[in-house]
Amino acid sequence: MSKIKKLNKTTRSNFITYAIVIIAYILSQIFSSAGIMSNSLRGQLVPICAYVVMAISLNLTVGIMGELSLGHAGFMSVGAFTGVITAISLQDSVTSGPLRLLIAIVIGGIMAGIFSLIVAVPVLRLRGDYLAIVTLAFGEIIKNIVYCLYVGMDSNGLHIGTVSIEALQMEDGATTIINGPMGAVGITKLSTLLAGFLLILFSLFVVLNLIKSRSGRAIMALRDNRIAAESVGISPSKYKLMAFVTSAILAGMAGTLYAMNYSTVAAKKFDFNTSILVLVFVVLGGIGNIRGGIIAAVILTILPELLRQFSEYRMLTYAIVLILVMILTNGAKARQFLERIKGSLRFIKKKSDGGGAVNG
Amino acid sequence: MTVLSNLINGISLGSIYAIIALGYTMVYGIAKMLNFAHGDVIMVGGYMAFCAMTYLGWGVLPGILLAVIICTVLGVVVEKLAYKPLRSAPSLAVLITAIGVSYFLQNTALLIWGSDPKVFSSVVSLPSLKLFDGQLSISGVTQVTVISCVIIMTALVLFTSKTKIGKAMRAVSEDKGAAQLMGINVNSTISVTFAIGSGLAALAGVLLCSAYPTLMPTTGSMPGIKAFTAAVFGGIGSIPGAMVGGILLGIIEIFGKAYISTQLSDAIVFAVLIVVLLVKPTGLLGKPINEKV
């Protein structure tokens, strides 16, 4: 323990984050094998992992880079469908399930990264609200494109079209991979809790190290004061691009993980609401606080399962909580009020400590 | 002739977007915030008019009036409760709060009216206008929408340039601190802006539901996002910009639907937005922002 105390503050905090994730993994592994966990909760384990990765990745954009992204689910969608296509087309050549999942996740991440490069061109020219609207537009475009995307596979390889499955003119016995509005069909479930856990560790490793690095400090300097940062020679385009693309790659990987947990996934799954859901995780966990985002993602995914009878009120509660958190943490009056409470608490504490403060 | 009729449909849809975008743009100009909940005020307006006309059996005009009044009050109350405490907060916080308000309105509507779509009977009973020996017909809703858009637009321009409150609004959007020093009540000016914007949203809601007669708790969100896009497209903060952006967006959408692909029309609209922002980062009629160090 004394060794941990000697480490500097950031390293210690990162250490705690890793420890929490590892302990949570071990606990959920024990619970699910001991049969204490309900079936519906066990089915939620992989989606929770995917959402945790999403929360980590969006935190990089919103918290560290300081730009609001309203289309993060778009990258998730790109990753999900690319990953599914990869996994199904490799079904015969790569027989090992985990290896196929790994390849799918990597390709899904890379594809999301490529898309983010395309979006990054306008994104880097814009700031604040304009940037938010472009990411929103991007998310909607992706959803629309997947809606009229038809992908199938036969012995000649992949067929891609935008009209219908029949229009692809495939041989008999061909596999349909993406069927327009129905989304991806016929997925072999490959995602496991272990895969999710490893992906969380990977994204934590990437993001925490990025934050701690020279580039991470440059990104945060740009967030805090762009003009000052530019004047000391930090290139906004380079560092923002770095953060944005990293964030998108992680989101794409999370998307693949998520999609490979179901037998069918529709494009509707990755709409504006999902983007907002992930944003809620980040905001409730504390913007820029990676650990908080992870905890919020886990709690907010489990909570609706536990409160099934109140499911109608779930989104309403989210909305109210979102507004209240924002007002309490950012409102001038609320902040003064909290300060006053803190002050009086400190006062009471001092009093109850007795004469301890006399010489202090 | 189909081109002409598509053009007219586009202008009609664009007029609705323009009315909604006016609310976005005015609020942005004065409070420097994106009121994401604006689209849901449209939905509330639609439901209010629907309830008044279907359940209470009121006429068309009282129904519209009720919708406008309730939405105006709603806009002011939301501003007072949710946005006012965040006047000096970072824009990210305000934007997230607005998203929260939007979700709040949608889910409240879901609890009250359920998720099944309601069929909205058109408030317009004008006959369609037949031109060129009946080759081109313009429906009553289209006529009313376009005419009301022109009236609202003219009225707003006159209001902001001639009246005292309008001038106060422009002053506050220019420089809040200086306006306050000149004796302008900033808080009430912002409230008036929200009131006007929300009232317009209610009107847009009624017009939208008359043209596309299904009413659901999520009815407002897509037109809201598109009107927001229109406001950004035309240069957010500028009233003529909202008008131009809205109508162009409507035309692009209808033409995209007619000539490219029905399913991809939304994607086309958003792609055009991204391209416009690439070329002119502050929109078509927006003023360039100079940053002071």
Boltz contact constraints between the chains, C-beta under 6 A:
constraints:
  - contact:
      token1: [A, 68]
      token2: [B, 92]
      max_distance: 6.0
  - contact:
      token1: [A, 122]
      token2: [B, 274]
      max_distance: 6.0
  - contact:
      token1: [A, 122]
      token2: [B, 277]
      max_distance: 6.0
  - contact:
      token1: [A, 122]
      token2: [B, 278]
      max_distance: 6.0
  - contact:
      token1: [A, 125]
      token2: [B, 281]
      max_distance: 6.0
  - contact:
      token1: [A, 126]
      token2: [B, 281]
      max_distance: 6.0
  - contact:
      token1: [A, 128]
      token2: [B, 91]
      max_distance: 6.0
  - contact:
      token1: [A, 129]
      token2: [B, 34]
      max_distance: 6.0
  - contact:
      token1: [A, 133]
      token2: [B, 232]
      max_distance: 6.0
  - contact:
      token1: [A, 134]
      token2: [B, 274]
      max_distance: 6.0
  - contact:
      token1: [A, 137]
      token2: [B, 270]
      max_distance: 6.0
  - contact:
      token1: [A, 137]
      token2: [B, 273]
      max_distance: 6.0
  - contact:
      token1: [A, 137]
      token2: [B, 274]
      max_distance: 6.0
  - contact:
      token1: [A, 140]
      token2: [B, 266]
      max_distance: 6.0
  - contact:
      token1: [A, 140]
      token2: [B, 270]
      max_distance: 6.0
  - contact:
      token1: [A, 141]
      token2: [B, 267]
      max_distance: 6.0
  - contact:
      token1: [A, 141]
      token2: [B, 270]
      max_distance: 6.0
  - contact:
      token1: [A, 144]
      token2: [B, 264]
      max_distance: 6.0
  - contact:
      token1: [A, 144]
      token2: [B, 266]
      max_distance: 6.0
  - contact:
      token1: [A, 144]
      token2: [B, 267]
      max_distance: 6.0
  - contact:
      token1: [A, 147]
      token2: [B, 263]
      max_distance: 6.0
  - contact:
      token1: [A, 148]
      token2: [B, 263]
      max_distance: 6.0
  - contact:
      token1: [A, 227]
      token2: [B, 293]
      max_distance: 6.0
  - contact:
      token1: [A, 283]
      token2: [B, 96]
      max_distance: 6.0
  - contact:
      token1: [A, 315]
      token2: [B, 103]
      max_distance: 6.0
  - contact:
      token1: [A, 315]
      token2: [B, 107]
      max_distance: 6.0
  - contact:
      token1: [A, 316]
      token2: [B, 107]
      max_distance: 6.0
  - contact:
      token1: [A, 319]
      token2: [B, 100]
      max_distance: 6.0
  - contact:
      token1: [A, 319]
      token2: [B, 103]
      max_distance: 6.0
  - contact:
      token1: [A, 319]
      token2: [B, 104]
      max_distance: 6.0
  - contact:
      token1: [A, 322]
      token2: [B, 100]
      max_distance: 6.0
  - contact:
      token1: [A, 323]
      token2: [B, 82]
      max_distance: 6.0
  - contact:
      token1: [A, 323]
      token2: [B, 97]
      max_distance: 6.0
  - contact:
      token1: [A, 323]
      token2: [B, 100]
      max_distance: 6.0
  - contact:
      token1: [A, 326]
      token2: [B, 93]
      max_distance: 6.0
  - contact:
      token1: [A, 326]
      token2: [B, 96]
      max_distance: 6.0
  - contact:
      token1: [A, 326]
      token2: [B, 97]
      max_distance: 6.0
  - contact:
      token1: [A, 327]
      token2: [B, 85]
      max_distance: 6.0
  - contact:
      token1: [A, 330]
      token2: [B, 86]
      max_distance: 6.0
  - contact:
      token1: [A, 330]
      token2: [B, 89]
      max_distance: 6.0
  - contact:
      token1: [A, 330]
      token2: [B, 93]
      max_distance: 6.0
  - contact:
      token1: [A, 331]
      token2: [B, 85]
      max_distance: 6.0
  - contact:
      token1: [A, 331]
      token2: [B, 86]
      max_distance: 6.0
  - contact:
      token1: [A, 332]
      token2: [B, 88]
      max_distance: 6.0
  - contact:
      token1: [A, 333]
      token2: [B, 85]
      max_distance: 6.0
